[in-house]
């Protein structure tokens, strides 16, 4: 049976397990190398990337992730998990270096600068939705959304260089 695992060393483990459960997806906690049996994919959740990196080594999981990825294990990293799987981390050596993305830690301030707010996004929900804005890292993957007014769903006034200045409005 192929299942999704959630790395359970530190961070937003419960939240990921809850979301998967609400989607009807069987998920298991992954705490040690033996837990990788029958996994189709692994979610590395948010938390603190330096702490998670150390714990991967302490629990002997780092090498298992690298081996299983080579065998086809699918990976998804959220927040700190993204930092761990990135192949380029500005100013640091990458931890796992498995995905062709570049991240910069503390690019928009520290974790203390993160905040929550309700935002109206008509294409997502009819009313306000609660969102958490993490200003911890920047992701650089060279995606360039179409700015063609006829086909784009992107607000033409959006400035991708300074989005954080609008988040507290």
C-alpha positions in Angstrom: 0.0 0.0 0.0 1.4 3.4 -1.0 1.0 6.1 1.6 2.0 9.7 2.1 4.4 10.3 5.0 4.8 13.5 7.1 8.2 14.0 8.6 7.5 14.0 12.3 10.7 15.5 13.8 9.6 19.1 14.5 7.2 21.6 13.0 3.7 21.6 11.6 3.2 17.8 11.6 -0.3 17.8 13.1 -1.6 20.4 10.7 -0.4 18.4 7.7 -1.9 15.2 9.0 -5.2 16.9 9.6 -5.4 18.4 6.1 -4.6 15.1 4.5 -7.2 13.3 6.7 -9.8 15.8 5.7 -9.0 15.1 2.0 -9.4 11.4 2.7 -5.7 10.6 2.2 -4.1 8.0 4.4 -0.9 9.5 5.9 1.6 8.3 8.4 4.1 9.9 10.7 7.8 9.4 9.7 10.2 9.4 12.6 12.8 6.8 11.7 14.3 5.0 8.6 11.9 2.0 9.0 8.9 4.4 8.5 9.8 4.8 4.8 8.4 1.4 3.9 5.5 1.7 1.4 5.7 5.5 1.1 4.8 7.0 -2.2 5.6 10.5 -1.0 6.9 12.5 1.9 5.9 15.9 3.1 8.6 17.8 5.0 6.6 20.4 7.0 7.4 23.9 8.1 9.3 24.3 11.4 12.8 25.6 11.9 15.1 24.6 9.1 18.3 24.5 11.1 16.7 22.4 13.8 15.2 20.0 11.2 18.5 19.7 9.4 20.2 18.6 12.6 17.4 16.2 13.5 17.6 14.5 10.0 21.2 13.6 10.8 20.6 12.6 14.5 17.7 10.3 13.5 19.6 8.9 10.5 16.9 10.0 8.1 18.9 12.3 5.8 20.5 9.5 3.9 17.2 7.6 3.7 15.5 10.6 2.1 18.3 10.9 -0.5 18.2 7.2 -1.3 14.4 7.0 -1.5 14.2 10.1 -3.7 16.6 8.5 -6.1 14.2 5.5 -6.2 11.3 7.8 -7.0 9.9 9.0 -3.7 7.9 12.2 -4.3 8.8 15.1 -2.0 6.8 18.2 -0.9 8.4 20.8 1.3 6.4 23.6 3.1 8.2 26.5 4.6 11.3 25.0 6.3 10.8 21.9 4.3 11.2 23.9 1.1 14.5 25.2 2.5 15.7 21.6 3.2 14.9 20.3 -0.3 16.3 23.3 -2.2 19.5 22.8 -4.1 20.6 26.4 -3.5 20.4 28.2 -0.2 21.9 31.7 -0.4 24.7 32.1 2.1 24.5 28.4 3.3 25.2 24.9 2.1 22.0 23.1 1.0 20.7 20.3 3.3 19.2 17.8 0.9 19.7 19.7 -2.4 17.1 17.7 -4.3 14.9 20.2 -6.0 16.1 22.9 -8.5 15.1 26.0 -6.5 16.9 28.7 -4.8 15.9 30.1 -1.4 17.0 32.9 0.7 16.4 32.7 4.4 15.2 35.8 6.2 14.6 37.6 2.9 11.7 39.6 4.2 12.5 39.8 7.9 12.6 37.3 10.7 10.0 34.8 11.7 8.9 37.5 14.2 7.7 39.6 11.2 5.2 36.9 10.2 1.5 37.7 10.8 -2.0 36.6 10.2 -4.8 38.5 8.5 -8.1 38.0 6.8 -8.0 38.6 3.0 -10.7 38.6 0.4 -9.7 36.6 -2.7 -12.9 36.4 -4.9 -11.5 33.6 -7.1 -10.8 31.4 -4.1 -13.8 32.1 -1.7 -16.8 34.4 -1.6 -15.8 35.9 1.8 -12.7 36.7 3.7 -10.3 33.8 4.4 -7.7 33.7 7.2 -4.2 33.7 5.8 -0.8 33.5 7.5 2.0 35.5 5.9 5.4 34.1 6.6 8.2 36.5 5.8 10.9 33.9 6.4 12.3 33.1 3.0 12.1 33.9 -0.7 11.8 31.3 -3.3 13.4 31.8 -6.7 12.5 29.4 -9.4 12.3 31.6 -12.5 8.6 31.2 -13.0 7.3 34.1 -15.0 3.5 34.3 -15.0 1.8 35.7 -18.1 1.0 39.3 -17.8 -1.2 39.2 -20.9 -4.4 40.9 -19.8 -6.7 38.6 -21.7 -5.3 35.3 -20.4 -3.8 36.2 -17.0 -5.6 35.8 -13.7 -2.9 38.0 -12.1 -3.9 41.5 -11.0 -2.1 43.8 -13.5 -1.2 46.2 -10.6 0.6 43.4 -8.7 4.3 44.3 -8.1 6.2 41.0 -7.6 9.2 43.0 -6.2 7.3 44.4 -3.2 4.3 42.3 -2.3 4.9 42.5 1.4 4.1 46.2 1.6 0.5 45.4 0.7 -0.1 42.6 3.1 -1.1 44.6 6.1 -3.7 46.7 4.3 
